[in-house]
Amino acid sequence: MHKSYVKAVLQKKTHTPRSNVIVLNPSNSLLGGEGFWVACLWHYWDHCVTLEQRGSFEPDIPTVSRKQQKDWSDHALWWEKKKTWLLKTHWTLDKYGIQADARLLFTPQHKLLRLQLPNMKHMKVKVNFSDRVFKAVSDICKTFNIRHPEEASLLRKPRDPKKKKKKLEEAEEEALELEGPLLTPGSGSNPGLYSKTMTPTYDSRDGSPLSPTTAWFGDSPLSEGNPSILAVSQPISSPDILAKLYKPQSLLDKAKINQGWMDSSRSLMEQDVKENEVLLLRFKYHSFFDLNPKYDAIRVNQLYEQAKWAILLEEIECTEEEMMMFAALQYHINKLSIMSSDNHMNNSEKEVDEVDAALSDLEITLEGGKTSNTLGDITSIPELADYVKVFKPKKLTLKGYKQYWCTFKDITISCYKSKEEAHGTPSLQMNLRGCEVTPDVNISAQKFNIKLLIPVADGMNEIWLRCDAEKQYAHWMAACRLASKGKTMADSSYNLEVHNILSFLKMQHMNPDPQFIAEPAVTNDINSECLVSPRYLKKYKNKQISARILEAHQNVAQMSLIEAKMRFIQAWQSLPEFGITHFLGGKRDELIGITYNRLIRMDANTGDAIKTWRFANMKQWNVNWEIKMVTVEFADEPSLAFICAEVDCKVVHEFIGGYIFLSTRAKDQNESLDEEMFYKLTSGWV
């Protein structure tokens, strides 16, 4: 009887998508029985298939010849009700728990996705919707020639609450569309980017490929397209583009954006991502490992673009002098990018002897590059001692600094009333382990302040240090940053930190040449409306901004293209708010901030840190999935517990575990990723 029932249903005309009935034996595996797959092949791939348990299925359908058969190897069954893929084809239907009313979709695993890259351009990519997001992002980054894909992930596009019309958003989206090749991650061969002995792929000055495009991308579909969208920065053509993009107005808005991060342990299909949907590819974890211009021109450019848009959209705060420095670097990069593109077009087929390149790279490696000639006494820990103004704010008091003779030993600052009393008992002593260090600098006003939030039992003690000059500030700031991590000035990174701080300050100097007179044509070429955030466009006229950008440009005019991008990224990393991912806490007007090395309880209105906990002191963390509570236990201080408000606690849990995973990376390790370790630290149930 069931045979005639199936035949009647198959012959019945219905509207597309039609629901057809296939009768299967629930004790057979998904691969067992020729009838099942013949039936599936007979149906269109996007038709809904209903499985009914009515004994074995004897197909009474037209025979399909081999010439008519298509390649169904990419297809799989999707169980809509349970939101799960039936990928274990050796399992029986009973083992999956499929009942008579189960509706399964026989559909391709690879589907079209529109990715918005950090440079705000869109690429159409075919992504495996059955792979976990972590694996899918790895394949995408491999196709785009981006190393260390573990730092990136996918983010849902934030909705601007002020714009309610969906059609308007779609129109804007199309305006930003960049026509590119249809890419399928994993379809091409790996161009050897993950080898420890790989030869340089890019010019270390301008980031252009050292070999023809085919060798640059291997067999990737990008070799047939235009790779400049990935490795070369393109100037913002109009201020209207900037005006249309969503700008978070507060820390709460920034926290709401972070609700959209995809779960790395689940597939896109499981998270209700539709075919042809727009997702944002972004660097999720602000811990950039082994950033090398020789191999990472695309990665460097996309990091630069993400930093640029974060500053222009005011997602991260910066001072006026810093904004002009960033604008000058943008202006310089835009000019060099146009020149580099022209030169590359004229020399696109230049050949490079890979053996000579490898030997040159090996010679630099063996020589150790540039090293300091003055190693000093490695048995002693450097110390700082100088007159520094100190202020400890109290309620109902005016801000006033008092000068002390301060010594910085190990990770402790001791303050004495005078230099002669330095061998006695200090008037004030501060252990900086685990403290928050924030710069407060104004070059034109010669203000060099360091704000310290030192953890105590009931919160944080606020201390301000004021230095007299840039050099003194750079040494004390570098020492404070290292001490906050439990490191001393004997650490190898101390001198580099001092150098980076001085370079960062130098770029902010305004030293106009008295002989330099800006021509109108030059200032018009700057297009200042696309180089600074809207806040400063309201404060100053375009001519004033252009003049200040030209002044700041003199400090960076001699930089190469790739150096300017690296400096931009380093300056971005030096901003006080860099790398803090905000989430709404359980308490009102409270945020939880997560960085690469600590957790911060913050005031939602001011952004000030209320309390800080370092990952180095963390014993374990747990998640109560029912009440959405995250609990973190520490070795020598009380536990931290907070409710994840308006966000899945899995997102918060993944940020903590993800940063722990990234901290285990080392240059002497194999470049391959330990995916299972990542899932253990971030999934919570694997």
Secondary structure, DSSP 8 states (H G I E B T S, - for coil): -HHHHHHHHHHS---SS-EEEEE--TTSBTT--HHHHHHHHHS-TTSEEEEE-SS-----S----TTT----TTEEEEETTTTEEE--TTSBHHHHT--TT-EEEEEESEEEEEEE-TTS-EEEEEEETTSBHHHHHHHHHHHTT-S-GGGEEEEE----TT---HHHHHHHHHHT------B-TTSS---STT-TT----B-TTT--BSS-HHHHHTTSGGGGS-THHHHS------HHHHHHS----SHHHHHHHGGGB--TTSBTGGGT--TT-EEEEEE-S----S--TTT-HHHHHHHHHHHHHHHHTTSS---HHHHHHHHHHHHHHHHHHHHHHHHHHHTTT----HHHHHHHHHHHHHHTSS--S----TTS---EEEEEEEE---TT-----EEEEEEEETTEEEEESSGGGTTS--SEEEE-TT-EEEEEEETTTTEEEEEEEEEETTEEEEEEEEESSHHHHHHHHHHHHHHHTT--TTSTHHHHHHHHHHHHHHHT-----TT----HHHHHHH-GGGTS-HHHHHHS-HHHHHHHHHHHHTTTTT--HHHHHHHHHHHHHHSTTTT-EEEE-SSTTEEEEE-SSEEEEEETTT--EEEEEEGGGEEEEEEETTTTEEEEEESSS--EEEE-TTS-HHHHHHHHHHHHHHTT--TTS-SS--HHHHHHHHTS--
